[in-house]
C-alpha cells in the first residue's frame, strides 16, 4: 500500500472542508452535485477527491469582487446567528447612550466598560444633565477608564448638542463629525445604531477584517480603488500596500452593507473581530478562513510604548489623585506620584492646556 505524504493529506483535508461547506450551503447547484457528494470520502481518504478540490479552489480564487462581497456577507450573518454578544448599549437606540458607550469603548476593553457605562448613566441620565455638570464631576465619574481627554470631549460634545441643537443629536454624518470627540467611526456608529442608517463604523476590529479579506495577501496588489468602488488616490493609502485609509475603507464598507442591515452588520463585524478574527492568535475556526486564508498577527500601526512609567501613566496617576483630593500643592503632588519637579511641571502644563486641571492659590485641582 502506497502511503500519501502527511502534508498532502492535510492539504486535502482543508480543501475538503471548504468543498463540504460550499455543498452544504447550496453553492454547487449544478448537475454534478450528486456526483460530488457521492464521491466524497471519509477524512482518512480525503486525498482521493482531487478533481473536486481543484474545482473548489478555482471557484474561490475566480470570484469577482461582487461575488466575494456576497459570500462574505452570507458567511458573516450565518456565523453571527449563534455568536451574537448581548451588551447593555445594544438594547437601546438612544443616541446619547450610544455616544457614551462608543466613547468609553475607544481603547478600553468591553468588560471594563460594562459597569462604568451603567454607573455613568445613573449619574448623568441625559445629555442636558451632563452638559450642566462641572467638568471635575465628569472626570471623577470617568476615573478608572483612562484616556481622560475623552471625558472632556464628551462633556464638550454634550454642551454643544444642548446649546446648538436644542438637545437633539443631528443625524447627518458631517454634522456629527463636527462635534467634539466624534470622528468618522463614532459618527458611523451613531448613524447605524441610533438612526438605523446603513453606515459602517471603522474601528480596529472592522478595519482588520476588511483588510484581511479584501486587501490582504498576494492578491492585494491586483486590487485597486476603482475595482472596489472607491474613488481614492495614492495619497489616501496607508502603510499597507494598496489599502485605503479609513475614509476609503468607510466607502468600501458602506458598499458591503445590505439594505436595512446596517445595525446588525456592524454588530456582527465587531463580534467576529473580537472573538474569532482577532489581531493575535487568530482562531482556525474563523468562518472567514476560506475567504482570507491563513493569516498571522495583525499590526496596523506602530505598537504603543510601554504604559508603566510613560507620560500617559503619570497623567493618569495625577488625575486619579485629584479625584480623591480636592486641592493638592505641586510639591505634595510630585511626591505622591514619584515625579521629579521638571517632569511634573511639563505634565501639569499639558493638563492645564487641555483643561483637565486648573491651579488656584498655588494648588492643583480638577476644574469646577
C-alpha positions in Angstrom: 0.0 0.0 0.0 1.4 3.4 -1.0 1.1 6.0 1.8 0.4 9.6 0.8 2.7 12.2 2.4 1.2 13.8 5.5 1.4 17.4 4.1 -0.7 16.3 1.1 -3.2 14.6 3.3 -3.5 17.7 5.4 -4.0 19.9 2.4 -6.7 17.6 1.2 -8.5 17.8 4.5 -8.6 21.6 4.3 -9.9 21.7 0.8 -12.4 19.0 1.5 -13.7 21.1 4.4 -14.1 24.0 2.1 -15.9 21.8 -0.5 -18.2 20.4 2.1 -19.1 23.9 3.3 -19.9 25.0 -0.2 -22.1 22.0 -0.9 -24.0 22.3 2.4 -24.7 26.0 1.7 -26.0 25.3 -1.8 -23.2 26.9 -3.7 -22.7 24.0 -6.1 -26.1 24.0 -7.8 -25.1 22.0 -10.8 -25.9 18.6 -12.2 -22.5 17.5 -10.8 -23.6 18.0 -7.2 -24.9 14.4 -6.6 -21.7 13.0 -8.1 -19.6 15.3 -5.9 -21.4 14.3 -2.7 -21.3 10.6 -3.6 -17.6 10.6 -4.2 -16.6 12.4 -1.0 -14.5 10.0 1.1 -14.1 9.8 4.8 -11.5 12.1 6.3 -8.8 9.4 6.3 -9.1 9.1 2.5 -9.6 12.8 1.7 -6.6 12.8 -0.7 -8.8 10.9 -3.3 -11.1 13.9 -4.1 -8.5 15.8 -6.1 -10.8 16.9 -9.0 -13.4 18.3 -6.7 -10.8 20.0 -4.5 -9.4 21.7 -7.6 -12.8 22.9 -8.7 -13.4 24.3 -5.2 -10.1 26.1 -5.2 -10.6 27.6 -8.7 -14.1 28.7 -7.6 -12.8 30.7 -4.7 -10.0 32.4 -6.5 -12.0 33.2 -9.6 -14.6 35.2 -7.6 -15.4 38.7 -8.8 -15.4 41.4 -6.2 -19.3 41.4 -6.1 -19.3 37.6 -5.7 -16.8 37.9 -2.8 -18.9 40.6 -1.1 -22.0 38.3 -1.3 -20.0 35.3 0.0 -18.6 37.5 2.8 -22.0 38.8 4.0 -23.6 35.3 3.7 -20.8 33.8 5.9 -20.9 36.7 8.3 -24.6 36.7 9.0 -24.7 32.9 9.2 -22.0 32.9 11.8 -23.5 35.7 13.8 -26.8 33.9 14.4 -25.1 31.8 17.0 -22.4 34.2 18.2 -24.3 37.5 19.0 -22.9 39.2 22.1 -25.5 40.9 24.3 -24.4 44.2 25.8 -26.5 46.9 27.6 -25.9 49.6 25.0 -27.2 47.2 22.3 -30.6 47.3 23.8 -31.2 51.0 23.1 -31.4 53.4 20.2 -30.9 56.5 22.3 -28.1 58.4 20.6 -26.9 59.8 24.0 -26.5 56.3 25.4 -24.8 55.1 22.2 -22.4 58.1 22.3 -21.3 57.3 25.9 -20.7 53.6 25.0 -18.8 54.4 21.9 -16.5 57.0 23.6 -15.9 54.6 26.5 -15.1 51.7 24.2 -12.4 53.6 22.5 -9.2 51.8 23.6 -10.9 50.2 26.6 -12.0 46.6 27.0 -15.7 45.7 27.0 -15.7 44.2 30.4 -14.3 47.4 32.0 -16.9 49.5 30.2 -20.0 47.5 31.2 -20.0 48.7 34.8 -18.8 52.2 34.1 -21.5 52.7 31.4 -24.3 51.9 33.8 -22.8 54.0 36.6 -22.2 56.9 34.3 -25.8 56.9 33.1 -27.1 56.8 36.6 -25.1 59.9 37.4 -25.7 61.7 34.1 -29.0 60.2 32.8 -29.5 62.8 29.9 -27.4 64.9 27.6 -28.7 68.0 29.4 -27.7 66.8 32.8 -24.2 66.0 31.5 -23.9 69.4 29.9 -24.8 71.2 33.1 -22.4 69.2 35.3 -19.0 70.6 36.2 -16.1 69.0 34.3 -14.4 68.0 37.5 -17.5 65.9 38.4 -17.4 64.2 35.0 -13.7 63.4 35.4 -14.4 61.8 38.8 -17.1 59.7 37.2 -14.8 58.7 34.4 -11.9 57.8 36.7 -10.6 54.3 36.1 -11.2 54.2 32.3 -8.1 56.0 31.3 -7.6 58.4 28.4 -9.3 61.2 30.5 -9.3 63.5 27.5 -12.3 61.5 26.3 -14.3 62.7 29.3 -13.6 66.3 28.4 -14.6 65.7 24.8 -17.8 64.0 25.9 -18.6 66.9 28.2 -17.9 69.5 25.4 -20.0 67.4 23.0 -22.9 67.4 25.4 -22.8 71.2 25.8 -22.7 71.8 22.1 -25.6 69.5 21.4 -27.7 71.3 24.1 -26.7 74.8 23.0 -26.6 74.4 19.2 -29.1 71.6 18.6 -31.6 72.1 21.4 -30.5 68.8 23.0 -31.2 66.7 19.9 -28.5 64.8 18.1 -28.0 65.5 14.4 -28.4 62.6 12.1 -26.0 63.8 9.4 -22.5 62.3 9.1 -20.7 65.6 8.5 -22.6 67.4 11.3 -21.8 64.6 13.7 -18.1 64.8 12.8 -18.1 68.5 13.7 -19.0 67.6 17.3 -16.1 67.4 19.8 -14.6 64.0 20.1 -16.6 62.5 17.3 -14.7 61.1 14.3 -15.7 59.0 11.3 -16.0 55.8 13.3 -18.1 57.2 16.1 -20.3 59.1 13.6 -20.9 55.9 11.7 -21.8 54.1 14.9 -24.3 56.7 15.9 -26.0 56.7 12.5 -26.2 52.9 12.4 -27.1 52.1 16.0 -29.3 55.1 16.8 -30.8 56.1 13.5 -30.9 52.8 11.7 -28.8 54.0 8.7 -26.8 51.6 6.6 -23.5 53.2 7.7 -20.3 51.4 8.8 -18.1 52.2 11.7 -14.4 51.6 11.0 -12.9 50.6 14.4 -9.9 48.3 14.8 -11.9 45.1 14.5 -13.8 46.0 11.4 -10.7 47.5 9.8 -8.7 44.3 10.4 -11.4 42.1 8.9 -11.8 44.2 5.8 -8.0 44.3 5.2 -7.6 40.6 5.7 -10.4 39.6 3.4 -10.3 42.2 0.7 -6.9 43.8 0.8 -4.6 41.1 2.3 -2.2 38.5 0.9 -0.6 38.3 -2.5 -3.8 39.2 -4.4 -3.9 42.6 -2.7 -1.6 44.0 -5.4 -4.3 43.4 -8.0 -7.0 45.3 -6.1 -7.3 49.0 -6.7 -9.8 51.6 -5.5 -11.6 51.6 -8.9 -12.2 47.9 -8.8 -13.6 48.1 -5.3 -15.8 51.1 -6.0 -13.5 53.5 -4.1 -12.6 56.9 -5.5 -9.2 57.3 -3.9 -5.7 58.4 -4.9 -2.4 57.0 -3.8 -2.3 59.8 -1.2 -5.2 58.1 0.6 -3.2 54.8 1.1 -1.8 53.9 4.4 1.3 51.8 5.2 -0.1 48.6 3.8 0.3 48.3 0.0 -2.9 49.2 -1.8 -5.0 49.5 1.4 -7.2 52.6 1.6 -7.3 55.0 4.5 -10.1 54.8 7.0 -12.1 57.1 4.7 -11.5 54.7 1.8 -12.4 51.7 4.0 -15.6 53.5 5.1 -16.7 54.0 1.5 -15.9 50.4 0.7 -17.6 49.0 3.8 -20.7 51.0 3.0 -21.0 49.2 -0.3 -20.9 45.9 1.6 -23.8 46.5 3.9 -27.1 45.0 2.6 -30.1 47.4 2.6 -31.6 47.8 6.0 -28.9 45.7 7.8 -26.5 48.5 9.0 -27.1 47.9 12.7 -26.7 44.1 12.7 -23.9 44.2 10.1 -21.8 46.3 12.4 -22.6 44.2 15.4 -21.6 41.1 13.5 -18.3 42.6 12.4 -17.5 43.8 15.9 -18.3 40.4 17.4 -16.3 38.5 14.8 -13.3 40.7 15.2 -13.4 40.4 19.0 -13.8 36.6 19.2 -12.5 34.8 16.1 -10.8 37.1 13.5 -8.6 38.5 16.2 -5.4 40.5 15.8 -3.3 37.9 17.6 -3.7 34.2 18.0 -6.2 34.0 15.1 -8.7 31.2 15.6 -8.5 28.4 13.0 -12.3 28.2 13.4 -12.8 31.7 12.0 -15.6 31.5 9.5 -13.8 33.7 7.0 -10.8 31.3 6.6 -12.0 30.3 3.2 -12.0 34.0 2.1 -8.8 35.3 3.7 -6.8 32.1 4.1 -4.2 31.6 6.8 -3.2 34.9 8.5 -0.7 35.9 11.0 -0.8 38.6 13.8 -2.2 41.9 12.5 -0.5 45.2 13.1 -2.0 48.3 11.6 0.1 50.9 13.3 3.2 51.1 15.4 2.8 49.3 18.7 2.2 51.6 21.7 5.1 52.3 24.0 5.2 50.6 27.4 2.5 52.1 29.6 4.1 51.8 33.0 6.4 54.8 33.6 5.2 56.6 30.4 3.9 60.1 30.3 0.3 58.8 30.0 0.9 56.6 33.1 1.8 59.7 35.2 -1.0 61.8 33.8 -3.4 59.1 34.9 -1.9 59.0 38.4 -2.2 62.7 38.8 -5.8 62.9 37.7 -6.7 59.8 39.8 -5.1 61.5 42.9 -7.1 64.7 42.2 -10.4 62.8 42.0 -9.7 61.8 45.7 -8.4 65.1 47.0 -9.9 68.4 46.2 -6.7 70.5 46.2 -3.1 69.4 46.2 0.1 71.5 46.3 2.5 70.8 43.4 5.3 69.6 45.9 2.9 67.2 47.5 1.6 66.0 44.1 5.2 65.3 42.9 6.0 63.3 45.9 2.7 61.3 45.7 3.2 60.3 42.1 7.0 60.0 42.4 7.9 62.5 39.7 10.8 65.0 39.7 9.8 68.7 39.6 10.8 69.3 36.0 8.8 66.3 34.6 5.8 67.2 36.9 5.8 70.8 35.6 5.7 69.7 32.0 2.8 67.3 32.5 0.8 69.9 34.6 1.3 72.4 31.8 -0.2 70.0 29.3 -3.1 69.1 31.6 -3.8 72.8 32.1 -3.7 73.5 28.4 -6.2 70.6 27.9 -8.4 72.0 30.6 -8.2 68.8 32.7 -6.7 70.6 35.7 -6.6 74.1 37.0 -4.5 75.9 39.6 -5.8 78.2 42.3 -3.9 79.8 45.1 -0.8 77.7 44.4 -2.7 74.4 44.4 -3.8 72.0 41.7 -7.4 70.8 41.4 -9.9 69.5 38.9 -11.9 72.1 37.0 -15.2 73.2 38.5 
